[in-house]
Amino acid sequence: MRLAVAQIISSADSAANLELVRDYAERAKSAGAEIVVFPEAVMRAFGHSLADVAEPLDGPWAQKVRGIAAELNVVIVAGMFTPGKDGRVRNTLLVTGCGVDTSYDKVHLFDAFGFAESDSIDAGESPVTFELNGTVFGLATCYDVRFPALFTANARAGAQVNIVCASWGAGDGKAEQWDLLVRARALDSTAFVVACGQGDPETIGAGPAGTAPTGIGHSAVISPLGSALTTMNGKPGLAVIDIDTSLVDEVRTKLPVLANARQF
């Protein structure tokens, strides 16, 4: 399967962010990709109000993403915001195109490093997987990457590829943690990990938006044995890569950590 990782830098302008989706999806399709993965918070970057852009999954922003996916005959994974409880929103991944239409609401909220995501975000409740042309994908968002159980749950549900969409916060050691975590989650689940983060705004001359996690880049595709197949720096860009999902069965036969795992 050929997939694309679209490391963009979104802004407060939801319409302009849609144009980024179209641009990168067109480039991915031209390169032969079947699925293009965008980061978390594509609809609107963190550091700006989210409640006023949140909309249902059948709202206009999501429908326009569906239209792009349908026009290009490609699957798009992109972060948006949907209405939640108590005036909060849900941090949602929309997956659409080629007969696929599903979504995942971020389960683990980033109440860490002095930031309280739970003040504005309502947590999701369940893992989500989807299938494309015989390959099963699991979904995760940003802070989820610190919780191995979600990735192994996706793998037990059949996932050969785990997608992580992020807007990773900057800080001492954070890039190293991201690199370590995405590789570790591949090993935990003996699955490919497609880790797509927002690019670093400083690479385009824009400073960080206060304490908001606006992204550091470092998107990567990781093999089921934890090897980096492709990596990116902080700048916006598109990475296209072929993965052979038959490797997952091979690895799980040799290294059956899912089968050997015990519950305590």
C-alpha positions as CSV (number, residue, x, y, z in Angstrom):
1,M,0.0,0.0,0.0
2,R,1.2,3.5,-0.8
3,L,0.4,6.1,1.7
4,A,1.3,9.8,2.2
5,V,2.1,11.8,5.4
6,A,1.0,15.4,5.0
7,Q,3.0,17.4,7.6
8,I,1.2,20.8,7.4
9,I,0.9,23.8,9.6
10,S,-2.7,24.8,10.1
11,S,-3.8,28.2,11.2
12,A,-6.9,29.9,12.7
13,D,-8.5,30.1,9.2
14,S,-10.6,26.9,8.7
15,A,-11.2,27.8,5.0
16,A,-7.5,28.2,4.4
17,N,-6.8,25.0,6.1
18,L,-9.2,23.2,3.7
19,E,-7.1,24.5,0.9
20,L,-4.1,22.9,2.5
21,V,-6.0,19.7,2.6
22,R,-6.8,19.9,-1.1
23,D,-3.3,20.9,-2.1
24,Y,-1.6,18.1,-0.1
25,A,-4.2,15.5,-1.1
26,E,-3.8,16.4,-4.8
27,R,0.0,16.0,-4.4
28,A,-0.4,12.7,-2.6
29,K,-2.8,11.4,-5.2
30,S,-0.5,12.4,-8.0
31,A,2.2,10.4,-6.3
32,G,0.0,7.3,-6.3
33,A,-1.0,7.3,-2.6
34,E,-4.2,5.5,-1.6
35,I,-4.5,7.3,1.8
36,V,-3.1,10.6,3.0
37,V,-2.7,11.3,6.7
38,F,-2.9,14.8,8.0
39,P,-2.2,15.9,11.6
40,E,-4.4,16.7,14.5
41,A,-6.1,20.1,14.6
42,V,-6.3,20.6,10.8
43,M,-9.6,22.4,11.1
44,R,-8.1,25.0,13.3
45,A,-4.7,25.2,15.0
46,F,-4.5,25.1,18.8
47,G,-4.0,28.5,20.5
48,H,-7.3,29.7,19.0
49,S,-10.9,29.3,20.0
50,L,-12.2,25.9,19.1
51,A,-15.8,26.1,20.2
52,D,-16.8,28.4,17.5
53,V,-15.5,26.1,14.7
54,A,-16.7,22.8,16.1
55,E,-19.4,21.2,14.0
56,P,-21.1,17.8,13.6
57,L,-19.5,15.2,11.4
58,D,-22.1,16.0,8.7
59,G,-21.3,19.8,8.9
60,P,-19.9,21.9,6.1
61,W,-16.2,21.6,6.9
62,A,-16.3,17.8,7.1
63,Q,-18.5,17.6,4.0
64,K,-15.9,19.6,2.1
65,V,-13.2,17.2,3.2
66,R,-15.4,14.4,2.0
67,G,-15.8,16.2,-1.3
68,I,-12.1,16.5,-1.8
69,A,-11.6,12.8,-0.9
70,A,-14.4,11.7,-3.4
71,E,-13.1,13.9,-6.1
72,L,-9.6,12.5,-5.8
73,N,-10.6,8.9,-5.0
74,V,-8.3,8.9,-2.0
75,V,-8.8,8.3,1.8
76,I,-8.2,11.4,3.9
77,V,-7.5,11.3,7.6
78,A,-7.7,14.8,9.2
79,G,-8.1,16.3,12.6
80,M,-11.2,18.4,13.3
81,F,-13.4,19.4,16.3
82,T,-17.0,18.3,16.9
83,P,-19.4,19.3,19.7
84,G,-18.9,17.7,23.1
85,K,-20.5,17.9,26.5
86,D,-20.7,20.9,28.8
87,G,-19.7,23.5,26.2
88,R,-16.5,21.6,25.4
89,V,-15.6,20.1,22.0
90,R,-14.3,16.7,20.9
91,N,-10.9,16.3,19.3
92,T,-11.9,14.2,16.4
93,L,-10.2,12.4,13.5
94,L,-12.3,12.3,10.4
95,V,-11.6,9.4,8.0
96,T,-13.3,9.6,4.6
97,G,-13.0,8.4,1.0
98,C,-13.1,5.3,-1.1
99,G,-16.1,3.9,0.7
100,V,-14.7,4.6,4.2
101,D,-16.4,7.0,6.5
102,T,-15.6,6.9,10.2
103,S,-14.2,9.0,13.0
104,Y,-12.3,8.7,16.3
105,D,-12.5,11.0,19.3
106,K,-9.3,11.4,21.3
107,V,-9.5,9.2,24.4
108,H,-6.5,10.4,26.5
109,L,-6.6,14.2,27.2
110,F,-3.4,16.1,27.6
111,D,-3.5,17.3,31.2
112,A,0.2,17.5,31.6
113,F,3.2,19.9,31.4
114,G,1.0,22.7,32.8
115,F,-1.6,22.3,30.0
116,A,-5.2,21.2,30.7
117,E,-6.8,19.9,27.5
118,S,-9.8,18.7,29.5
119,D,-10.8,22.3,30.1
120,S,-11.9,22.6,26.5
121,I,-12.0,19.0,25.2
122,D,-14.5,16.3,26.0
123,A,-12.8,12.8,26.0
124,G,-13.8,10.1,23.6
125,E,-14.6,6.6,24.9
126,S,-13.6,3.9,22.4
127,P,-10.9,2.7,20.0
128,V,-11.7,2.8,16.3
129,T,-10.4,0.8,13.4
130,F,-11.2,0.9,9.7
131,E,-10.4,-1.2,6.7
132,L,-9.0,-0.1,3.3
133,N,-8.3,-2.5,0.5
134,G,-7.7,-5.4,2.9
135,T,-5.5,-3.4,5.4
136,V,-6.9,-2.6,8.8
137,F,-5.9,0.7,10.4
138,G,-6.2,1.9,14.0
139,L,-6.5,5.5,15.1
140,A,-4.9,7.6,17.8
141,T,-4.3,11.2,18.6
142,C,-1.2,12.9,20.1
143,Y,-1.2,12.2,23.8
144,D,-2.7,8.8,23.1
145,V,0.8,7.7,22.0
146,R,1.9,7.5,25.6
147,F,-0.6,4.7,26.3
148,P,0.4,1.4,24.8
149,A,-3.0,-0.3,25.6
150,L,-4.8,1.7,22.9
151,F,-2.3,0.5,20.3
152,T,-2.5,-3.1,21.4
153,A,-6.3,-2.9,21.5
154,N,-6.2,-1.7,17.9
155,A,-3.9,-4.6,17.0
156,R,-6.1,-7.1,18.7
157,A,-9.0,-5.7,16.6
158,G,-7.0,-6.5,13.5
159,A,-5.0,-3.3,12.9
160,Q,-1.8,-3.8,10.9
161,V,-1.2,0.0,10.8
162,N,-1.7,2.4,13.7
163,I,-2.1,6.1,12.6
164,V,-1.2,8.8,15.2
165,C,-2.2,12.3,14.3
166,A,-0.6,15.0,16.5
167,S,0.1,18.6,17.3
168,W,3.0,17.8,19.6
169,G,4.0,20.4,22.1
170,A,7.5,21.8,22.0
171,G,9.8,21.7,25.0
172,D,13.0,20.2,26.5
173,G,13.2,16.6,25.4
174,K,9.8,16.5,23.7
175,A,11.2,15.7,20.2
176,E,13.2,12.8,21.6
177,Q,10.1,11.6,23.5
178,W,8.0,11.7,20.3
179,D,10.6,9.7,18.4
180,L,10.9,7.1,21.1
181,L,7.2,6.8,21.7
182,V,6.2,6.2,18.1
183,R,8.8,3.5,17.7
184,A,7.8,1.9,21.0
185,R,4.2,1.8,20.0
186,A,5.1,0.0,16.8
187,L,7.0,-2.6,18.9
188,D,4.1,-2.9,21.4
189,S,1.6,-3.6,18.7
190,T,3.9,-5.3,16.1
191,A,2.2,-3.0,13.6
192,F,3.3,-0.1,11.3
193,V,2.9,3.3,12.9
194,V,2.2,6.3,10.7
195,A,2.9,9.3,12.9
196,C,1.8,12.6,11.4
197,G,2.5,15.8,13.3
198,Q,1.9,19.5,12.7
199,G,5.0,21.1,11.4
200,D,7.0,23.6,13.5
201,P,5.6,27.1,13.0
202,E,9.1,28.6,13.6
203,T,10.3,27.0,10.4
204,I,8.0,29.3,8.4
205,G,8.8,32.4,10.5
206,A,5.8,32.1,12.9
207,G,6.4,31.8,16.7
208,P,4.5,29.4,18.9
209,A,1.0,30.5,20.1
210,G,1.7,30.9,23.8
211,T,1.6,27.6,25.6
212,A,-0.5,25.9,23.0
213,P,0.9,22.7,21.4
214,T,1.4,24.0,17.8
215,G,3.7,21.2,16.6
216,I,7.3,20.3,16.1
217,G,7.2,18.2,13.0
218,H,9.2,15.0,13.1
219,S,6.5,12.9,11.3
220,A,7.6,9.4,10.7
221,V,6.6,5.9,9.4
222,I,7.8,3.1,11.6
223,S,8.1,-0.6,10.8
224,P,6.5,-3.3,13.1
225,L,10.0,-3.9,14.5
226,G,10.5,-0.2,15.4
227,S,12.7,0.9,12.5
228,A,12.1,4.3,11.0
229,L,11.2,3.9,7.3
230,T,10.9,7.6,6.7
231,T,11.3,10.6,8.9
232,M,10.7,14.4,8.5
233,N,12.2,17.5,10.0
234,G,10.2,20.4,11.3
235,K,9.3,22.0,8.0
236,P,6.0,21.4,6.2
237,G,6.1,18.7,3.6
238,L,4.7,15.5,2.1
239,A,6.3,12.1,2.5
240,V,5.1,9.2,0.3
241,I,6.0,5.6,1.1
242,D,5.1,2.1,0.2
243,I,4.4,-0.4,3.0
244,D,4.0,-4.1,2.8
245,T,1.5,-5.2,5.4
246,S,2.4,-8.9,4.9
247,L,5.4,-8.0,7.1
248,V,3.0,-7.7,10.0
249,D,2.1,-11.4,10.0
250,E,5.7,-12.3,9.5
251,V,6.8,-10.2,12.5
252,R,3.9,-11.5,14.7
253,T,4.9,-15.1,13.9
254,K,8.5,-14.4,14.9
255,L,7.8,-12.1,17.8
256,P,4.3,-12.9,19.2
257,V,4.1,-10.3,21.9
258,L,0.3,-9.9,21.4
259,A,-0.2,-13.7,21.8
260,N,2.3,-13.9,24.7
261,A,0.9,-11.0,26.7
262,R,-0.6,-11.7,30.1
263,Q,-3.2,-9.6,31.9
264,F,-2.5,-8.6,35.5
